[in-house]
Amino acid sequence: MPNDRLAALAAAGVSIWLDDLSRERLRSGNLQQLITEMSVVGVTTNPTIFAAALANGAAYDEQVRQLAARGATIEDAIREITVADVQEACDVFSGTWEATGGVDGRVSLEVDPGLARDTEATVAQALDLWKAVDRPNLLVKIPATEAGLPAITRAIAEGVSVNVTLIFSVERYRAVMGAYLDGLEQAAANGHALAGIASVASFFVSRVDTEIDKRLEKIGTDDALALRGKAGIANSRLAYAAFQEVFSGERWEALAGHGARAQRPLWASTGVKNPEYPDTMYVTELVVAGTVNTMPEKTLLAFADHGEVLGDRVTGQAKEAQEVFDALERVGIDLTDVFLVLEDEGVDKFEKSWAELVETVAGQLRAAG
């Protein structure tokens, strides 16, 4: 039987995605169990997730031995291992994809984070991954860096479905939505059926609080300390207001008339970093229909145990959210700098995770050889 709390979250219009994937999870039937019992309708991955899966599981041993035997390069091995997992996950979710008309049942696979500042290389790898996985329910993850924005447009224009990741500011989010609309218009001109193209925009939540809380604590005044834990949710509510604005105008209506799908907001980084905060706050406080919440397993299980659905907590909250940001600026928080730091750190963390993945695969190939 489905968990009641997660079923209620799904009934409120939130698509529950798991921020994790491993071959062990696939082969043991655990992923299918989460679909059946925990209302999970999608999966996101990143280099950190794959590095952990490879380091901790024996499920990859046979494939690694085969790769080593034929002298595969580290890069080819990573590509084949991750593509195989994502293909299998896409197949597990194929029923969900069909039942939801292609809205859910999605699995994300990220381009090499080292390409985040290189538009041409990002586009080339996005097209390569789309072709290699060869599943209609794939989403290729492209970071929302300045170099990533034109890559998003060009991938969409070629009919590739995209998960835009590492979005921290509303300003950058607006640019992401613009890149998506540009891509749809070019896709239509290129003869692609717009109904076959999907996209989500991954807006990061808890990392915003982590960075801003650190600065508030350094300021140390009562007014500053009273704002801890409020920025991430306020930022997300402002993002949703921007989403409503962009996906209701004439430009969008023209595309929708040709079958285009709205680029859904996806709340990412929803695991609580500060143990003093309620462990389900980035789920409960961001409930609104037509969005995605991708959760680490710990957060998913916490919500299953004691999470609450208190209705739509986002629509119509922009004014109050802006008041939080005005208060942050009054106490001395430089929000422009916050978002620049978060983007740079986000790219750096994924690059380090990719390096860890490279090191893990290299070690396994050596051991198997």
KEVEXTI-217889 format. One line per 3 residues: for each residue x, y, z of C-alpha. Coordinates in nm, 4 decimals. Each point is the difference from the previous one (the first is absolute). Example, Ala and Ser with C-alpha at 12.3 -4.5 7.8 and 13.67 -1.06 7.14 Angstrom:
// residues 2
1.2300:-0.4500:0.7800 ~ 0.1370:0.3440:-0.0660
// end
This chain:
// residues 369
0.0000:0.0000:0.0000 ~ 0.1261:0.3512:-0.0764 ~ 0.1167:0.2057:0.2941
-0.2849:0.2351:0.0984 ~ 0.2145:0.3094:0.0558 ~ 0.1817:-0.0292:-0.3308
-0.3235:-0.0877:-0.1781 ~ -0.1485:0.3223:0.1400 ~ 0.3005:0.1939:-0.1281
-0.0464:-0.1506:-0.3454 ~ -0.3729:0.0741:0.0139 ~ 0.0890:0.3658:0.0667
0.1655:0.0037:-0.3428 ~ 0.3635:-0.0419:0.1061 ~ 0.2005:-0.2504:-0.2047
0.2239:-0.1933:0.2401 ~ 0.3392:-0.0814:-0.1479 ~ 0.2861:-0.1821:0.1714
0.3400:0.1688:-0.0050 ~ 0.1953:-0.3242:-0.0224 ~ 0.0671:-0.2964:-0.2262
0.2157:-0.3110:0.0173 ~ 0.0127:-0.3353:-0.1739 ~ -0.0591:-0.1645:0.3373
-0.3208:0.2033:0.0385 ~ -0.1061:-0.1052:-0.3497 ~ 0.0878:-0.3704:0.0259
-0.1381:-0.0535:0.3509 ~ -0.3418:0.1311:-0.0994 ~ 0.0331:0.2889:0.2461
-0.0720:0.2640:-0.2658 ~ -0.3161:-0.1803:-0.1057 ~ -0.0986:-0.0254:0.3663
0.0406:0.3762:0.0412 ~ -0.2225:0.0535:-0.3026 ~ -0.2676:-0.2277:0.1432
0.0178:0.0926:0.3682 ~ 0.1457:0.3522:0.0104 ~ -0.1654:0.1639:-0.3045
0.3387:0.0630:-0.1646 ~ -0.0462:0.0991:-0.3654 ~ 0.3521:0.0999:-0.1075
0.3722:-0.0039:0.0783 ~ 0.2805:0.2540:-0.0128 ~ 0.3693:-0.0863:-0.0027
0.3317:0.1835:0.0189 ~ 0.3692:-0.0975:0.0111 ~ -0.0051:-0.0242:0.3817
-0.2800:-0.2558:-0.0163 ~ 0.1787:-0.2150:-0.2585 ~ 0.3316:0.0192:0.1865
-0.1677:-0.1233:0.3182 ~ -0.1828:-0.2773:-0.1844 ~ 0.3173:-0.1268:-0.1644
0.2046:0.0177:0.3182 ~ -0.2519:-0.1844:0.2141 ~ -0.1511:-0.2690:-0.2168
0.1101:-0.3276:-0.1584 ~ -0.2710:0.0280:-0.2656 ~ 0.2452:0.1663:-0.2400
0.2788:-0.2574:0.0289 ~ -0.0875:-0.2050:-0.3077 ~ -0.0329:0.3015:-0.2281
0.3228:0.1497:0.1348 ~ 0.1819:-0.3290:-0.0712 ~ -0.1301:0.0018:-0.3574
0.1031:0.3603:-0.0487 ~ 0.3476:-0.0681:0.1395 ~ 0.0405:-0.3075:-0.2190
-0.0551:0.1982:-0.3155 ~ 0.2195:0.2880:0.1124 ~ -0.2729:0.2619:0.0286
0.1080:0.3497:0.0948 ~ -0.1192:0.1492:0.3289 ~ -0.2237:0.2435:-0.1894
-0.1580:-0.2778:-0.2066 ~ -0.0499:-0.2131:0.3101 ~ -0.1785:0.2809:0.1857
-0.2220:0.0654:-0.2983 ~ -0.0938:-0.3664:-0.0477 ~ -0.0634:-0.0634:0.3704
-0.2152:0.3093:0.0549 ~ -0.1881:-0.0388:-0.3272 ~ -0.0814:-0.3627:0.0863
-0.1430:0.0978:0.3398 ~ -0.2035:0.2843:-0.1439 ~ -0.1358:-0.2170:-0.2815
-0.1130:-0.2595:0.2528 ~ -0.1585:0.2664:0.2208 ~ -0.1782:0.1488:-0.3022
-0.1406:-0.3449:-0.0739 ~ -0.1177:-0.0428:0.3604 ~ -0.1814:0.3335:-0.0281
-0.1409:-0.0624:-0.3485 ~ -0.3432:-0.0870:0.1410 ~ -0.0070:0.3233:0.2010
0.1101:0.1956:-0.3066 ~ -0.2807:-0.1493:-0.2072 ~ -0.2651:0.0361:0.2729
0.0812:0.3695:0.0512 ~ 0.0183:0.0839:-0.3681 ~ 0.3726:0.0629:0.0222
-0.0218:0.2416:0.2937 ~ 0.1723:-0.2296:0.2511 ~ 0.1934:-0.3246:-0.0123
0.3097:0.2081:-0.0727 ~ 0.3642:-0.0858:0.0700 ~ 0.2747:0.2655:-0.0090
0.3612:-0.0464:-0.1122 ~ 0.2517:0.2843:0.0293 ~ 0.2563:0.1212:-0.2476
0.3587:0.0123:0.1266 ~ 0.0047:0.2939:0.2486 ~ 0.3454:0.0906:-0.1271
-0.1743:0.1289:-0.3124 ~ -0.2164:0.2485:0.1934 ~ 0.1871:0.2991:-0.1455
0.0179:-0.1424:-0.3548 ~ -0.3149:0.0384:-0.2092 ~ 0.1132:-0.2003:-0.3029
0.1271:-0.2979:0.2005 ~ -0.3169:-0.0033:0.2127 ~ -0.2225:-0.0083:-0.3088
0.2069:-0.2779:-0.1573 ~ -0.0148:-0.2157:0.3114 ~ -0.3705:0.0657:0.0548
-0.0749:-0.1215:-0.3532 ~ 0.2305:-0.2980:0.0488 ~ -0.1670:-0.1053:0.3277
-0.3469:0.0422:-0.1503 ~ 0.0967:-0.2306:-0.2862 ~ 0.1852:-0.2495:0.2220
-0.2792:-0.0476:0.2560 ~ -0.2616:-0.0048:-0.2755 ~ -0.3027:0.0204:0.2310
-0.2780:0.2580:-0.0390 ~ -0.0267:0.0472:0.3779 ~ 0.3622:0.1152:0.0431
0.0827:0.3518:0.1178 ~ 0.3540:0.1231:-0.0708 ~ 0.1240:0.2227:0.2834
0.1644:0.3242:-0.1081 ~ 0.1201:0.2562:0.2575 ~ -0.1492:0.3504:-0.0045
0.3355:0.1737:-0.0352 ~ 0.0332:0.2860:-0.2475 ~ 0.1594:-0.2442:-0.2445
-0.2753:-0.2502:0.0768 ~ -0.2837:0.2296:-0.1071 ~ 0.0687:-0.0141:-0.3771
0.0710:-0.3725:0.0373 ~ -0.3495:-0.0454:0.1454 ~ -0.1535:0.1803:-0.2965
0.1964:-0.2001:-0.2542 ~ -0.0722:-0.3361:0.1648 ~ -0.3733:0.0754:0.0163
0.0131:0.1159:-0.3646 ~ 0.1296:-0.3469:-0.0919 ~ -0.2884:-0.1686:0.1810
0.1954:-0.0951:0.3142 ~ -0.1925:0.0063:0.3297 ~ 0.1972:0.1915:0.2636
0.0249:0.0276:0.3782 ~ 0.1616:0.3380:0.0661 ~ 0.1984:-0.0268:0.3222
0.1838:0.2296:0.2442 ~ -0.2510:0.2871:-0.0028 ~ 0.0300:0.2216:0.3069
-0.1366:0.3453:-0.0844 ~ -0.3324:0.1135:-0.1457 ~ 0.1918:0.2139:-0.2481
0.1845:-0.3036:-0.1375 ~ -0.3223:-0.2020:0.0091 ~ -0.1659:0.2567:-0.2281
0.2926:-0.0390:-0.2408 ~ -0.0467:-0.3788:0.0118 ~ -0.3689:0.0287:-0.0861
0.0910:0.2342:-0.2836 ~ 0.2562:-0.2502:-0.1301 ~ -0.2665:-0.2715:0.0072
-0.2507:0.2095:-0.1955 ~ 0.2714:0.0915:-0.2530 ~ 0.0752:-0.3703:-0.0387
-0.3646:-0.0921:-0.0522 ~ -0.0392:0.2636:-0.2700 ~ 0.3107:-0.1294:-0.1758
-0.1154:-0.3602:0.0437 ~ -0.3292:0.0835:-0.1695 ~ 0.1922:0.1645:-0.2857
0.2159:-0.3149:-0.0225 ~ -0.3089:-0.2169:-0.0382 ~ 0.0017:-0.1643:0.3437
-0.3312:-0.0847:0.1666 ~ -0.0097:0.2235:0.3075 ~ -0.2119:-0.2499:0.1944
0.2985:-0.2356:0.0021 ~ 0.2281:0.2480:0.1771 ~ -0.0041:0.0293:0.3802
0.1968:0.2085:0.2463 ~ 0.0286:0.0727:0.3694 ~ 0.1899:0.2847:0.1653
0.1817:-0.1123:0.3153 ~ -0.0147:0.2852:0.2498 ~ 0.2278:-0.0691:0.2981
-0.1446:0.0612:0.3450 ~ 0.1973:-0.1079:0.3082 ~ 0.3368:0.1209:-0.1296
-0.1419:0.3546:-0.0070 ~ -0.0778:-0.0206:0.3716 ~ 0.3393:-0.1527:0.0773
0.1873:0.2897:-0.1617 ~ -0.2263:0.2786:0.1228 ~ -0.0284:-0.1407:0.3544
0.3793:-0.0026:0.0242 ~ 0.0071:0.3692:-0.0901 ~ -0.2883:0.0839:0.2360
0.1820:-0.1671:0.2885 ~ 0.3123:0.2001:-0.0806 ~ -0.2045:0.3233:0.0151
-0.1393:-0.1279:0.3298 ~ -0.2712:0.2587:0.0736 ~ -0.3442:-0.1059:0.1216
-0.1555:0.1174:-0.3263 ~ 0.2511:-0.2021:-0.1997 ~ -0.0326:-0.3166:0.2070
-0.3814:0.0149:-0.0248 ~ 0.0305:-0.0467:-0.3788 ~ 0.1823:-0.3334:0.0136
-0.1700:-0.2810:-0.1896 ~ -0.2328:0.2312:-0.1924 ~ 0.1900:0.0856:-0.3170
-0.0177:-0.3350:-0.1809 ~ -0.3769:-0.0290:0.0131 ~ -0.0549:0.3720:-0.0736
0.2328:-0.0253:-0.3015 ~ -0.1936:-0.3000:-0.1309 ~ -0.3335:0.1775:0.0420
0.1318:0.2961:-0.1991 ~ 0.1188:-0.2432:-0.2665 ~ -0.3464:-0.1518:-0.0231
-0.1540:0.3451:-0.0490 ~ 0.2448:0.0535:-0.2881 ~ -0.1004:-0.3374:-0.1447
-0.3674:0.0964:0.0089 ~ 0.0775:0.3255:-0.1769 ~ 0.2119:-0.1496:-0.2787
-0.2270:-0.2948:-0.0699 ~ -0.3155:0.2051:-0.0402 ~ 0.0927:0.2654:-0.2562
-0.0629:0.0200:-0.3731 ~ 0.3356:-0.1493:-0.0921 ~ -0.0689:-0.3091:0.2081
-0.3616:-0.0322:-0.1169 ~ 0.1174:-0.0123:-0.3618 ~ 0.2375:-0.2864:0.0810
-0.2573:-0.1807:0.2137 ~ -0.2364:0.0147:-0.2963 ~ 0.2516:-0.2144:-0.1865
0.0168:-0.2593:0.2782 ~ 0.2897:0.1383:0.2066 ~ 0.0324:-0.1018:0.3645
0.0737:0.2511:0.2750 ~ 0.3439:-0.0305:0.1573 ~ -0.0952:-0.1151:0.3487
0.1723:0.1408:0.3080 ~ 0.1941:-0.2707:0.1819 ~ 0.0960:0.0573:0.3632
0.3502:-0.1428:0.0392 ~ 0.2326:-0.0198:0.2996 ~ -0.3004:-0.0654:0.2232
0.1849:-0.1962:0.2667 ~ 0.0383:0.2151:0.3108 ~ 0.3640:0.0917:0.0699
-0.0641:0.1565:0.3435 ~ -0.1190:-0.2649:0.2507 ~ -0.1794:0.2725:0.1959
-0.2523:0.0395:-0.2816 ~ -0.2956:-0.2391:-0.0539 ~ 0.1286:-0.2735:-0.2288
-0.2962:0.0284:-0.2392 ~ -0.0239:0.3813:-0.0174 ~ 0.1189:0.0240:-0.3609
-0.2786:-0.2354:-0.1012 ~ -0.2955:0.1208:0.2094 ~ 0.0709:0.3703:-0.0574
0.0350:-0.0380:-0.3781 ~ -0.3178:-0.1936:-0.0801 ~ -0.1623:0.1320:-0.3163
-0.1591:-0.1892:-0.2882 ~ 0.2018:-0.0513:-0.3155 ~ 0.3422:-0.0068:0.1646
0.2606:-0.2666:0.0681 ~ 0.1772:-0.0637:0.3308 ~ 0.3080:-0.2184:-0.0379
0.1013:-0.1392:0.3378 ~ 0.2909:-0.1961:0.1396 ~ -0.1240:-0.3267:0.1460
0.0401:0.1300:0.3565 ~ -0.2442:0.2841:-0.0691 ~ -0.2394:-0.2302:-0.1848
-0.0144:-0.2388:0.2954 ~ -0.0334:0.2866:0.2485 ~ -0.3009:0.1338:-0.1871
-0.1480:-0.3490:-0.0207 ~ 0.0305:-0.0219:0.3787 ~ -0.1194:0.3415:0.1158
-0.0297:0.2446:-0.2902 ~ -0.3066:0.2210:-0.0297 ~ -0.1853:0.1373:-0.3003
-0.1511:0.3307:0.1070 ~ -0.1299:0.1056:-0.3389 ~ 0.1532:0.2336:-0.2560
0.2793:0.1867:0.1816 ~ 0.1379:0.1844:-0.3026 ~ -0.2640:0.1656:-0.2180
-0.0622:0.3620:0.0944 ~ 0.2954:0.0132:0.2399 ~ 0.2262:0.2252:-0.2086
-0.0663:0.3164:0.2023 ~ 0.0924:-0.1641:0.3298 ~ 0.2999:-0.1667:-0.1639
0.1247:0.3333:-0.1311 ~ -0.0310:0.1443:0.3500 ~ 0.2455:-0.2668:0.1203
0.2478:0.1017:-0.2700 ~ -0.0440:0.3698:0.0790 ~ 0.0741:-0.0790:0.3652
0.3107:-0.1978:-0.0976 ~ 0.1339:0.2973:-0.1932 ~ -0.0751:0.2345:0.2888
0.2145:-0.2033:0.2398 ~ 0.2867:-0.0002:-0.2498 ~ -0.0316:-0.3147:-0.2122
0.1435:0.0493:-0.3508 ~ -0.2373:-0.2253:-0.1932 ~ 0.1807:0.0440:-0.3320
0.3186:-0.1289:0.1592 ~ -0.1880:-0.2854:0.1693 ~ -0.1277:-0.1317:-0.3323
0.3371:0.0374:-0.1733 ~ 0.1680:-0.1956:0.2811 ~ -0.2664:-0.2708:-0.0095
0.0319:-0.0505:-0.3751 ~ 0.3796:-0.0149:0.0144 ~ -0.0117:-0.2402:0.2943
-0.2646:-0.2130:-0.1723 ~ 0.2090:-0.0429:-0.3131 ~ 0.3112:-0.0632:0.2103
-0.1740:-0.2654:0.2107 ~ -0.1224:-0.1852:-0.3085 ~ 0.3456:0.0232:-0.1601
0.1538:-0.1506:0.3145 ~ -0.2647:-0.2716:-0.0019 ~ 0.0801:-0.0726:-0.3634
0.3683:-0.0268:0.0912 ~ -0.0979:-0.2415:0.2775 ~ -0.2017:-0.2026:-0.2512
0.2985:-0.0087:-0.2372 ~ 0.2273:-0.1142:0.2825 ~ -0.2465:-0.2684:0.1126
-0.0416:-0.1432:-0.3505 ~ 0.3749:0.0152:-0.0663 ~ 0.0695:-0.1949:0.3181
-0.2612:-0.2627:-0.0853 ~ 0.1320:-0.0412:-0.3538 ~ 0.3531:-0.0505:0.1382
-0.1241:-0.2563:0.2529 ~ -0.2003:-0.1862:-0.2638 ~ 0.2892:-0.0009:-0.2445
// end
